[in-house]
Amino acid sequence: MKTTEKNTILNHDEIVHKIRRIAYQICESNVDEEEVVLAGIDSNGYLLAKKLKTVLNKISTINPILCRVKIDKKNPLSPITTSLAVSDYTNKSVILIDDVLNSGTTLIYGVKHFLDVPLKQFKTAVLVNRNHKKYPVKADFKGISLSTSLHEHVDVILEGKFFEASLD
């Protein structure tokens, strides 16, 4: 039996609140840093990273640097690319960001990519943690943890004029 029932887990205001809270946590864990690299996994992870950058610019003096991380989610062993050169994040604090942590496959391969580079600090951030991990990876910063079944699907919508204006 398949149902197509949709439930809203977080409304717009709650998502904005979660993003702000994650941004404050990033500030607290990088209090001595001048820069932090927000490495967002394409595509929703990158959108979340952009929103975190907007908030960080308002609440702290830390310079957030955006980095788009491209991972083939169907074939995570294929080469991973980033919008920044390796030298741009070497010896820096890096936060790998995705919208949903489900099995951990995407996040663990993203972590693996960054482990080849010396870093000051490495953390992970997700908006939704579903707790169905196949790998020993965790979200250091998370908006919400959900108890879901494997058959359920979580969609995160981070775009729209109303959303952009509410982060100001």
Secondary structure in CASP SS format (residue, H / E / C, confidence):
PFRMAT SS
TARGET T0000
AUTHOR 0000-0000-0000
METHOD secondary structure of the structure
MODEL  1
M C 1.00
K C 1.00
T C 1.00
T C 1.00
E C 1.00
K C 1.00
N C 1.00
T C 1.00
I C 1.00
L C 1.00
N C 1.00
H H 1.00
D H 1.00
E H 1.00
I H 1.00
V H 1.00
H H 1.00
K H 1.00
I H 1.00
R H 1.00
R H 1.00
I H 1.00
A H 1.00
Y H 1.00
Q H 1.00
I H 1.00
C H 1.00
E H 1.00
S H 1.00
N C 1.00
V C 1.00
D C 1.00
E C 1.00
E C 1.00
E E 1.00
V E 1.00
V E 1.00
L E 1.00
A E 1.00
G E 1.00
I E 1.00
D C 1.00
S C 1.00
N H 1.00
G H 1.00
Y H 1.00
L H 1.00
L H 1.00
A H 1.00
K H 1.00
K H 1.00
L H 1.00
K H 1.00
T H 1.00
V H 1.00
L H 1.00
N H 1.00
K H 1.00
I H 1.00
S C 1.00
T C 1.00
I C 1.00
N E 1.00
P E 1.00
I E 1.00
L E 1.00
C E 1.00
R E 1.00
V E 1.00
K E 1.00
I C 1.00
D C 1.00
K C 1.00
K C 1.00
N C 1.00
P C 1.00
L C 1.00
S C 1.00
P C 1.00
I C 1.00
T E 1.00
T E 1.00
S C 1.00
L C 1.00
A C 1.00
V H 1.00
S H 1.00
D H 1.00
Y H 1.00
T C 1.00
N C 1.00
K C 1.00
S E 1.00
V E 1.00
I E 1.00
L E 1.00
I E 1.00
D E 1.00
D E 1.00
V E 1.00
L E 1.00
N C 1.00
S C 1.00
G C 1.00
T H 1.00
T H 1.00
L H 1.00
I H 1.00
Y H 1.00
G H 1.00
V H 1.00
K H 1.00
H H 1.00
F H 1.00
L C 1.00
D C 1.00
V C 1.00
P C 1.00
L C 1.00
K C 1.00
Q E 1.00
F E 1.00
K E 1.00
T E 1.00
A E 1.00
V E 1.00
L E 1.00
V E 1.00
N E 1.00
R C 1.00
N C 1.00
H C 1.00
K C 1.00
K C 1.00
Y C 1.00
P C 1.00
V C 1.00
K C 1.00
A C 1.00
D C 1.00
F E 1.00
K E 1.00
G E 1.00
I E 1.00
S E 1.00
L C 1.00
S C 1.00
T C 1.00
S C 1.00
L C 1.00
H C 1.00
E C 1.00
H C 1.00
V C 1.00
D C 1.00
V C 1.00
I C 1.00
L C 1.00
E C 1.00
G C 1.00
K H 1.00
F H 1.00
F H 1.00
E H 1.00
A H 1.00
S H 1.00
L C 1.00
D C 1.00
END
